[in-house]
């Protein structure tokens, strides 16, 4: 890969696939990539499934703005695993 992917931010509600399913696929392809899922409706079941599957590194509610998103992304990248799992 010419340019590694460091972070993926996904909406939970996407057409044809859930955000959790999408980031699980990302995790399989790129284990070191930080995966963040955003959703307007914080479903406890969705969060539990995503965390139990180790699919997401962070969950953000959609009431965010750029000033809030920047530090979240920065912190997630700092906590990124140093080696592939």
N, C-alpha and C positions, 0 to 999 in steps of 0.2 A: 504494500500500500504506500503510495507516494506521500500522502498527508494523513497521519493518524487522526482518528476521531477521538476527542477527549471528553466530550459531553454531548448528551442527547436530551432534549427537553421535549416531552410529548404531552399532548392533551389526552385525557383519559377517554373522551368521547370522540372517536374517529370513525369514519365510514368503513365498514367491512371488517374492522378489527378493533379490539379494545386497546387502550394505551398500555395496559399491563401486558397483554399478549405481544404487542409490538416491542416493548423494552425487554421482554424475556428473549425474543429473537435477537435483539441487539446484544444482550448479555452473552448469548451463545456464540455469536460471531466475533464480538469485541469485548472480552471479559473485563478489561481495564477501563472501559468507557464508563463515565459517570452517567447514571440514568435518573432523570427527574421526571415525575409525572405531575401534571397539573389538572385540576378538576374544579368545576364550579359546585359540584355536589359531593361532599366528602363521604362517600359510602364506606362504612366501617368494614363491610365484607370485602370490598375492593382493596382497601388498604391492607387488611389482614392477609389476603391472598398474595398481594404484591410483596409484602414484607416477608412472608413465609417462604416464598419462592426465591427470595434474595434478588428479586427483579429490579427493585428500585432502591436508589440510594437516598432519595429525598422526595417528599410529597409537598406540593404547594397548592394552596387554595387559589382560585382564579382572581381573587380580589387583590392582585399584586400590581405593582408598577415597576418601572425600570430601577428606581432607587432601592427597592426591596430585592429585586431579582439579582442585581449585581453582586451584593455580598453573599447571597445564597449560592450563586454559581462559584464565586471565589472560594468559599469555604468547602464546597463539595469537591472542587478540583484539588485543594490542599490535602484532603482526606483520601484522595484517589489511591488505590493500591499501587505499590511500586512494581509488582510483578504480576504476570498473568496468573489467574487462578486455575 
